[in-house]
Amino acid sequence: MKNVVRHLDALQAAADANGGNRAAGTPGYEASGRYIEQQLRKAGYKPVRQPFSYEQFELESETLEQVSPTARTYTAGTDYSTMSYSGPGDVTAPVTAVDVNLTGDRASTSGCEAADFAGFTPGDIALMQRGICSFEIKVQNAAAAGASAAVVFNQGNTVPGEDRTGLLNGTVGTQLSAIPAVSATFALGEELAGTPGAVLHLDVESGVRVIESFNILADTRGGDPNRTVVVGAHLDSVTEGPGINDNGTGSAATLETAVQLAKTKPALQNRVRFAFWGGEEDGLVGSEYYVSQLDAAGIAGTLLNLNFDMVGSPNFGRFIYDGDGSAFGTKGPAGSDVIEAVFEDYFASQNLTSAPTAFSGRSDYAGFIANRIPAGGLFTGAEGLKTAEEAALFGGTAGAPYDACYHAECDDITNVNRTVLDQMSDAVAHAVVTFALTEEELRSGAQARQQSVPAESDYRGHQLLK
């Protein structure tokens, strides 16, 4: 455990010396990468960088205020938030609600079809409700109908494990939208929909810049390269803070597993590739790039992916990705159930409780499961609220976030539960060794015949798509 904490201290130092963060394309990320490479080389690996570039969304300023009938200024990050890849624009216009449903189950297809905009007045601001289709489609339809801007508010219904009333953190795609677009709480949407003659002023200054980043890859000396176990954790933070829980913890646990595996030198059945992904916070860019560069033989030769993203949350749960789909209805590619079972059995052997978490597409396994590669991993919780049932299982505080410093400046070295980090780090090592030594064909036979295609992701990285 002390070595894992030593790695976290180094990542904190990298952020402290470079403007307080380790985001992709920054000196803090470069310093983090150099530290990882140094430690891998000391352990006997030959790490390589896999470079890639992409366009990163930049928000310079945002304003949302009601001009009439009541002058009111709304608070960014509380009442509303500019969607990732929102186009720029300064608009003052009436608000028109588009096919919203504020009663009953609040089921909504608001803005999902061009017909929803029948009679819409060009130049107005389209007020739409979350539901069914992606935010990108809603905003595109609004722009096609002549809307000058778009406000998409939360749906206000009840979905277990999801916040359907608070502020959305959404994206409208990977390119700037034609009109400015912001998300809002259900309360704000309900207020605007119920205010006759509401006029809003919405001003978004945004753009994109090209980011040059890299993944770090390091292979074990032994093991069949046609049966590669990819063990991944994203190394980048958000710009708001040093990212020590998200995802210094996953990076540190992965790094120390690599170091210890090299020391013990077991006779490996399968090659292990340790991967430290860049650009995760901008939409899983590094891991998606890695998978995109695999040819058919590379896909077939990837035995499985293990993903570790946030494994030290202060108000933690011991969550395992739901590989067999028994808890959330969507199973991973064939073999994902085996990975889930390995983690479940390990925690049971340690007399530790665990619980499933959904394959939502929020982390770097997404590119692997999209290509039918078995995947699994661990997670201790992000901005979601711990339930009473989870508090009974794991302790901690019901109704509070798993990590109150998620994507914030306070996600520093003090924002880690070292007890759960120790437990999760041991589980990481156990799973890596287990699959490095397995002779099982995870994707063969009955499992392959039962394989389901992963559902369309609800997220692009940490940004909601719909």
C-alpha positions as CSV (number, residue, x, y, z in Angstrom):
1,M,0.0,0.0,0.0
2,K,2.8,2.4,0.8
3,N,4.1,2.1,-2.8
4,V,0.6,3.0,-4.2
5,V,0.5,6.0,-1.9
6,R,4.0,7.0,-3.1
7,H,2.8,7.0,-6.7
8,L,-0.1,9.2,-5.6
9,D,2.3,11.6,-4.0
10,A,4.3,11.8,-7.2
11,L,1.1,12.6,-9.2
12,Q,0.1,15.3,-6.7
13,A,3.6,16.8,-7.1
14,A,3.3,16.7,-10.8
15,A,0.0,18.8,-10.5
16,D,1.5,21.1,-7.9
17,A,4.4,22.0,-10.1
18,N,2.3,22.6,-13.2
19,G,-0.7,24.8,-12.4
20,G,-2.6,22.4,-10.2
21,N,-3.8,19.8,-12.7
22,R,-2.6,16.9,-14.9
23,A,-5.0,17.4,-17.9
24,A,-4.2,16.0,-21.3
25,G,-1.9,18.3,-23.3
26,T,-0.6,20.1,-20.3
27,P,2.9,20.1,-18.5
28,G,1.2,18.3,-15.6
29,Y,0.2,15.4,-17.9
30,E,3.7,15.3,-19.3
31,A,5.2,15.2,-15.8
32,S,2.8,12.4,-14.9
33,G,3.8,10.4,-18.0
34,R,7.5,10.8,-17.3
35,Y,7.0,9.5,-13.7
36,I,5.0,6.4,-15.0
37,E,7.6,5.7,-17.6
38,Q,10.5,6.0,-15.1
39,Q,8.8,3.6,-12.7
40,L,8.1,1.1,-15.4
41,R,11.7,1.2,-16.7
42,K,13.0,0.7,-13.2
43,A,10.9,-2.5,-13.0
44,G,12.3,-3.8,-16.3
45,Y,9.6,-2.8,-18.8
46,K,10.2,-0.9,-22.0
47,P,7.3,1.6,-22.1
48,V,6.3,3.2,-25.4
49,R,4.2,6.3,-26.0
50,Q,1.4,6.1,-28.5
51,P,0.7,9.6,-29.6
52,F,-2.6,11.0,-30.8
53,S,-4.3,14.4,-31.3
54,Y,-7.8,15.6,-31.1
55,E,-9.9,18.7,-30.8
56,Q,-10.7,19.7,-27.2
57,F,-13.7,21.8,-26.4
58,E,-12.9,25.1,-24.7
59,L,-15.5,27.2,-22.8
60,E,-14.3,30.8,-22.2
61,S,-17.5,32.2,-20.6
62,E,-21.2,31.5,-20.1
63,T,-24.2,33.6,-19.1
64,L,-27.8,32.7,-18.7
65,E,-30.3,35.2,-17.3
66,Q,-34.1,35.9,-17.5
67,V,-34.7,39.3,-19.0
68,S,-38.5,39.3,-18.6
69,P,-41.0,39.1,-17.1
70,T,-38.7,39.0,-14.1
71,A,-35.0,40.0,-14.2
72,R,-33.0,37.0,-12.8
73,T,-29.5,35.8,-13.2
74,Y,-28.9,32.0,-13.1
75,T,-25.8,30.4,-11.7
76,A,-23.5,28.3,-13.8
77,G,-22.8,25.0,-12.3
78,T,-25.9,25.1,-10.2
79,D,-28.8,26.1,-12.4
80,Y,-27.3,25.5,-15.8
81,S,-24.2,24.3,-17.5
82,T,-22.9,24.8,-21.1
83,M,-22.9,21.6,-22.9
84,S,-19.6,20.2,-24.2
85,Y,-19.1,21.3,-27.8
86,S,-21.8,23.9,-27.6
87,G,-21.4,26.4,-30.4
88,P,-20.8,30.1,-29.5
89,G,-23.5,32.7,-29.5
90,D,-25.0,35.7,-27.8
91,V,-28.8,35.5,-27.9
92,T,-31.7,37.4,-26.3
93,A,-35.0,35.9,-27.4
94,P,-38.4,34.5,-26.2
95,V,-38.5,30.9,-24.9
96,T,-40.7,28.3,-26.6
97,A,-41.2,25.0,-24.9
98,V,-41.0,22.0,-27.3
99,D,-43.2,19.0,-26.6
100,V,-42.4,18.9,-22.9
101,N,-44.2,16.9,-20.2
102,L,-44.2,18.2,-16.7
103,T,-46.8,15.8,-15.2
104,G,-47.3,12.1,-14.4
105,D,-44.3,10.0,-15.3
106,R,-42.9,13.0,-17.3
107,A,-42.2,10.7,-20.2
108,S,-40.7,12.8,-22.9
109,T,-39.5,12.7,-26.5
110,S,-39.1,16.5,-26.6
111,G,-37.1,17.7,-29.6
112,C,-36.4,14.2,-30.9
113,E,-38.4,14.6,-34.2
114,A,-38.7,17.5,-36.6
115,A,-42.5,17.4,-36.1
116,D,-42.0,18.5,-32.5
117,F,-41.2,21.9,-33.9
118,A,-44.4,22.4,-35.9
119,G,-45.4,26.1,-35.4
120,F,-42.0,27.0,-33.7
121,T,-41.1,30.6,-34.2
122,P,-37.7,31.0,-35.8
123,G,-35.3,33.0,-33.6
124,D,-36.8,31.8,-30.4
125,I,-34.9,29.8,-27.8
126,A,-36.0,26.1,-27.8
127,L,-36.7,24.7,-24.3
128,M,-36.5,21.0,-24.5
129,Q,-36.7,18.1,-21.9
130,R,-34.3,15.2,-21.5
131,G,-35.7,11.9,-22.8
132,I,-35.2,9.1,-25.4
133,C,-32.9,10.6,-28.0
134,S,-29.5,12.2,-27.6
135,F,-28.9,15.9,-26.8
136,E,-27.1,16.2,-30.1
137,I,-30.2,15.2,-32.0
138,K,-32.4,17.6,-30.0
139,V,-30.0,20.5,-30.6
140,Q,-29.7,19.7,-34.3
141,N,-33.5,19.6,-34.7
142,A,-33.8,22.9,-32.9
143,A,-31.2,24.5,-35.1
144,A,-32.9,23.1,-38.2
145,A,-36.2,24.6,-37.0
146,G,-34.6,28.1,-36.8
147,A,-34.0,28.2,-33.0
148,S,-31.4,30.7,-32.0
149,A,-30.3,28.6,-28.9
150,A,-31.3,25.6,-27.0
151,V,-31.9,24.8,-23.3
152,V,-32.3,21.1,-22.4
153,F,-33.5,20.5,-18.8
154,N,-33.5,17.3,-16.8
155,Q,-36.5,15.0,-17.2
156,G,-37.8,15.1,-13.6
157,N,-38.7,11.4,-13.6
158,T,-37.5,8.6,-11.3
159,V,-34.8,6.2,-12.5
160,P,-32.9,4.1,-9.9
161,G,-29.3,5.1,-9.6
162,E,-29.7,8.3,-11.7
163,D,-30.3,11.9,-11.0
164,R,-33.2,13.0,-13.1
165,T,-33.8,16.3,-11.4
166,G,-30.5,18.0,-10.8
167,L,-28.1,19.6,-13.3
168,L,-27.1,17.7,-16.4
169,N,-23.5,17.4,-17.6
170,G,-24.1,16.9,-21.2
171,T,-22.5,16.9,-24.6
172,V,-23.8,17.7,-28.1
173,G,-21.2,15.6,-30.0
174,T,-17.6,16.0,-31.1
175,Q,-18.0,19.2,-33.2
176,L,-19.3,22.6,-32.3
177,S,-23.1,22.8,-32.6
178,A,-24.7,25.3,-34.9
179,I,-26.3,27.1,-32.0
180,P,-25.4,27.6,-28.3
181,A,-26.8,24.9,-26.1
182,V,-27.0,24.7,-22.3
183,S,-28.4,22.1,-19.9
184,A,-30.5,22.9,-16.9
185,T,-32.1,21.4,-13.8
186,F,-35.6,20.2,-13.9
187,A,-36.7,23.0,-11.6
188,L,-35.4,25.7,-14.0
189,G,-37.0,24.0,-17.0
190,E,-40.3,23.7,-15.2
191,E,-40.1,27.4,-14.2
192,L,-39.3,28.6,-17.7
193,A,-42.0,26.4,-19.3
194,G,-44.5,27.8,-16.8
195,T,-43.6,31.5,-17.3
196,P,-45.7,33.1,-20.1
197,G,-43.6,35.5,-22.1
198,A,-40.3,34.4,-20.7
199,V,-37.3,36.0,-22.5
200,L,-33.8,34.8,-21.9
201,H,-30.4,36.2,-22.5
202,L,-27.9,33.4,-23.3
203,D,-24.3,34.1,-24.1
204,V,-21.7,31.3,-24.7
205,E,-18.1,32.0,-25.8
206,S,-16.6,28.7,-26.9
207,G,-14.3,27.1,-29.4
208,V,-11.9,24.1,-29.9
209,R,-8.2,23.7,-29.8
210,V,-6.0,20.8,-31.0
211,I,-4.5,18.7,-28.1
212,E,-1.4,16.6,-28.6
213,S,-1.4,13.7,-26.1
214,F,-0.3,10.1,-25.7
215,N,-1.0,6.8,-24.1
216,I,1.8,4.8,-22.4
217,L,1.9,1.1,-23.1
218,A,4.2,-1.5,-21.4
219,D,4.2,-5.2,-22.1
220,T,5.4,-8.1,-20.0
221,R,8.3,-10.0,-21.4
222,G,6.5,-13.3,-21.3
223,G,3.1,-14.6,-22.3
224,D,1.4,-15.3,-25.6
225,P,1.1,-12.0,-27.5
226,N,-2.0,-13.5,-29.3
227,R,-3.7,-13.6,-25.9
228,T,-3.1,-10.1,-24.5
229,V,-4.7,-8.9,-21.3
230,V,-5.0,-5.1,-21.5
231,V,-4.9,-3.6,-18.0
232,G,-5.9,0.1,-18.3
233,A,-6.4,3.3,-16.2
234,H,-6.6,6.8,-17.4
235,L,-3.7,9.1,-16.4
236,D,-5.2,12.5,-17.2
237,S,-7.1,14.7,-14.8
238,V,-9.7,17.4,-15.5
239,T,-8.4,21.0,-15.7
240,E,-10.1,21.9,-12.4
241,G,-7.8,19.9,-10.1
242,P,-5.0,17.4,-9.7
243,G,-7.3,14.3,-10.1
244,I,-5.8,12.1,-7.4
245,N,-8.9,9.9,-6.9
246,D,-9.9,10.4,-10.5
247,N,-7.8,8.8,-11.7
248,G,-4.5,8.8,-9.8
249,T,-5.8,5.9,-7.7
250,G,-6.5,3.7,-10.7
251,S,-3.2,4.7,-12.3
252,A,-1.2,4.0,-9.1
253,A,-2.8,0.6,-8.5
254,T,-2.2,-0.4,-12.1
255,L,1.4,0.8,-11.9
256,E,2.2,-1.0,-8.7
257,T,0.6,-4.2,-10.0
258,A,3.0,-3.9,-13.0
259,V,6.0,-3.4,-10.7
260,Q,5.1,-6.3,-8.5
261,L,4.4,-8.6,-11.4
262,A,7.8,-7.9,-12.8
263,K,9.4,-8.7,-9.4
264,T,7.7,-12.1,-9.0
265,K,8.4,-13.1,-12.6
266,P,5.7,-15.8,-12.9
267,A,5.6,-18.0,-16.0
268,L,2.8,-16.2,-17.8
269,Q,0.3,-17.9,-20.1
270,N,-0.8,-14.6,-21.6
271,R,0.9,-11.3,-22.3
272,V,-0.1,-8.4,-20.1
273,R,-0.1,-5.0,-21.6
274,F,-0.3,-2.2,-19.0
275,A,-1.9,0.9,-20.5
276,F,-2.1,4.4,-19.1
277,W,-4.7,6.3,-21.2
278,G,-4.6,10.0,-22.2
279,G,-7.6,12.2,-23.0
280,E,-10.2,10.2,-21.1
281,E,-11.7,13.3,-19.6
282,D,-12.3,14.7,-23.1
283,G,-14.3,11.6,-24.1
284,L,-12.2,8.4,-23.8
285,V,-10.0,9.7,-26.6
286,G,-6.8,7.7,-25.8
287,S,-8.4,4.3,-25.3
288,E,-10.7,4.8,-28.3
289,Y,-7.7,5.6,-30.4
290,Y,-5.8,2.6,-29.1
291,V,-8.6,0.2,-30.1
292,S,-9.1,1.9,-33.5
293,Q,-5.4,1.1,-34.3
294,L,-5.9,-2.6,-33.8
295,D,-6.4,-4.7,-36.9
296,A,-8.6,-7.8,-37.0
297,A,-5.8,-9.9,-35.6
298,G,-5.2,-7.4,-32.8
299,I,-8.9,-7.4,-31.8
300,A,-8.9,-11.2,-31.9
301,G,-5.7,-11.4,-30.0
302,T,-6.9,-9.2,-27.1
303,L,-8.1,-11.6,-24.5
304,L,-9.8,-9.1,-22.3
305,N,-9.7,-5.6,-20.9
306,L,-9.5,-4.7,-17.2
307,N,-10.4,-1.1,-16.4
308,F,-9.7,0.7,-13.1
309,D,-11.1,4.2,-12.9
310,M,-11.5,5.8,-9.4
311,V,-10.7,3.1,-6.8
312,G,-10.3,5.3,-3.7
313,S,-13.5,7.3,-3.3
314,P,-14.0,8.8,0.2
315,N,-17.6,7.7,0.6
316,F,-17.0,4.5,-1.4
317,G,-18.8,1.5,-2.7
318,R,-16.9,-1.6,-3.9
319,F,-18.4,-1.8,-7.3
320,I,-17.7,-4.4,-10.0
321,Y,-18.8,-3.9,-13.6
322,D,-22.0,-6.0,-14.3
323,G,-20.5,-8.3,-16.9
324,D,-23.4,-10.8,-16.9
325,G,-26.1,-8.1,-17.1
326,S,-27.9,-9.7,-14.1
327,A,-28.3,-6.3,-12.3
328,F,-28.7,-3.8,-15.0
329,G,-30.0,-5.8,-18.0
330,T,-27.2,-5.2,-20.4
331,K,-24.3,-7.7,-20.3
332,G,-20.9,-7.2,-21.7
333,P,-19.3,-9.2,-24.5
334,A,-19.0,-12.9,-23.8
335,G,-16.4,-13.5,-21.1
336,S,-17.3,-10.3,-19.2
337,D,-19.3,-12.5,-16.9
338,V,-16.1,-14.5,-16.1
339,I,-14.3,-11.3,-15.2
340,E,-17.1,-10.1,-12.9
341,A,-17.1,-13.5,-11.1
342,V,-13.4,-13.3,-10.5
343,F,-13.8,-10.0,-8.6
344,E,-16.9,-11.2,-6.8
345,D,-15.1,-14.4,-5.6
346,Y,-12.1,-12.4,-4.6
347,F,-14.0,-10.0,-2.4
348,A,-16.0,-12.8,-0.9
349,S,-12.8,-14.6,0.0
350,Q,-11.7,-11.5,1.9
351,N,-15.0,-11.1,3.7
352,L,-15.7,-7.9,1.9
353,T,-19.0,-6.9,0.4
354,S,-19.3,-5.8,-3.2
355,A,-22.0,-4.7,-5.6
356,P,-22.5,-4.4,-9.4
357,T,-22.2,-1.2,-11.4
358,A,-23.5,-0.8,-15.0
359,F,-21.5,-0.8,-18.2
360,S,-22.6,2.8,-18.9
361,G,-19.8,3.7,-21.3
362,R,-18.4,6.3,-18.8
363,S,-14.8,4.9,-18.8
364,D,-12.1,3.4,-21.0
365,Y,-13.6,-0.1,-21.4
366,A,-16.2,1.4,-23.9
367,G,-14.0,1.0,-27.0
368,F,-13.3,-2.6,-26.0
369,I,-16.8,-3.7,-25.5
370,A,-17.9,-2.0,-28.7
371,N,-15.5,-4.4,-30.4
372,R,-16.8,-7.5,-28.6
373,I,-13.7,-7.7,-26.3
374,P,-14.6,-9.0,-22.8
375,A,-14.1,-6.3,-20.2
376,G,-14.5,-5.7,-16.5
377,G,-13.1,-3.8,-13.6
378,L,-13.6,-1.9,-10.4
379,F,-15.1,1.5,-9.4
380,T,-15.7,3.1,-6.1
381,G,-18.1,5.9,-7.2
382,A,-18.1,9.4,-8.6
383,E,-20.7,12.2,-8.3
384,G,-23.6,9.9,-7.7
385,L,-25.3,9.7,-4.3
386,K,-24.8,6.7,-2.0
387,T,-28.1,4.9,-1.3
388,A,-29.3,3.7,2.1
389,E,-28.8,0.1,0.9
390,E,-25.2,0.8,-0.1
391,A,-24.5,2.5,3.2
392,A,-25.7,-0.6,4.9
393,L,-23.3,-2.7,2.8
394,F,-20.2,-0.5,2.8
395,G,-20.7,2.0,5.6
396,G,-20.4,5.7,4.9
397,T,-23.1,8.3,4.4
398,A,-26.3,7.7,2.6
399,G,-27.5,10.6,0.5
400,A,-24.0,12.0,0.1
401,P,-21.8,11.7,-3.1
402,Y,-19.3,8.9,-3.3
403,D,-16.8,11.6,-4.1
404,A,-17.8,15.1,-3.2
405,C,-14.6,16.4,-4.9
406,Y,-15.3,14.7,-8.2
407,H,-13.9,16.9,-11.0
408,A,-13.0,19.6,-8.5
409,E,-9.9,21.4,-7.2
410,C,-10.2,19.4,-3.9
411,D,-9.6,16.1,-5.6
412,D,-6.1,16.0,-4.1
413,I,-4.0,13.7,-2.0
414,T,-6.4,14.1,1.0
415,N,-9.4,13.0,-1.1
416,V,-8.7,9.3,-0.9
417,N,-10.0,6.6,1.4
418,R,-6.8,4.6,1.9
419,T,-8.5,1.6,3.3
420,V,-10.6,1.0,0.2
421,L,-7.7,1.9,-2.0
422,D,-5.7,-0.9,-0.3
423,Q,-8.5,-3.4,-0.8
424,M,-9.0,-2.4,-4.4
425,S,-5.3,-2.5,-5.2
426,D,-5.1,-6.0,-3.9
427,A,-8.1,-6.9,-6.1
428,V,-6.5,-5.4,-9.1
429,A,-3.3,-7.5,-8.6
430,H,-5.4,-10.6,-8.0
431,A,-7.3,-10.2,-11.2
432,V,-4.3,-9.4,-13.3
433,V,-2.4,-12.4,-12.1
434,T,-5.5,-14.6,-12.5
435,F,-6.0,-13.6,-16.2
436,A,-2.3,-13.6,-16.9
437,L,-2.2,-17.3,-16.0
438,T,-5.6,-18.5,-17.3
439,E,-5.9,-20.9,-20.2
440,E,-9.6,-20.3,-20.6
441,E,-11.0,-19.2,-23.9
442,L,-13.3,-16.4,-22.7
443,R,-15.0,-15.8,-26.0
444,S,-15.5,-19.4,-27.2
445,G,-18.2,-22.0,-27.2
446,A,-21.6,-21.3,-25.5
447,Q,-20.5,-17.9,-24.3
448,A,-19.8,-16.7,-27.8
449,R,-23.2,-17.9,-29.0
450,Q,-24.9,-16.1,-26.1
451,Q,-23.0,-12.9,-26.7
452,S,-25.1,-9.7,-26.8
453,V,-24.1,-6.5,-28.6
454,P,-23.4,-3.8,-26.1
455,A,-26.1,-1.2,-25.9
456,E,-25.5,2.3,-27.2
457,S,-23.6,4.2,-24.6
458,D,-25.4,6.8,-22.6
459,Y,-22.2,8.7,-22.1
460,R,-19.2,10.1,-24.0
461,G,-16.7,9.7,-21.3
462,H,-18.2,11.6,-18.3
463,Q,-20.6,13.6,-20.4
464,L,-24.2,12.5,-20.8
465,L,-25.3,11.9,-24.4
466,K,-29.0,11.6,-23.6
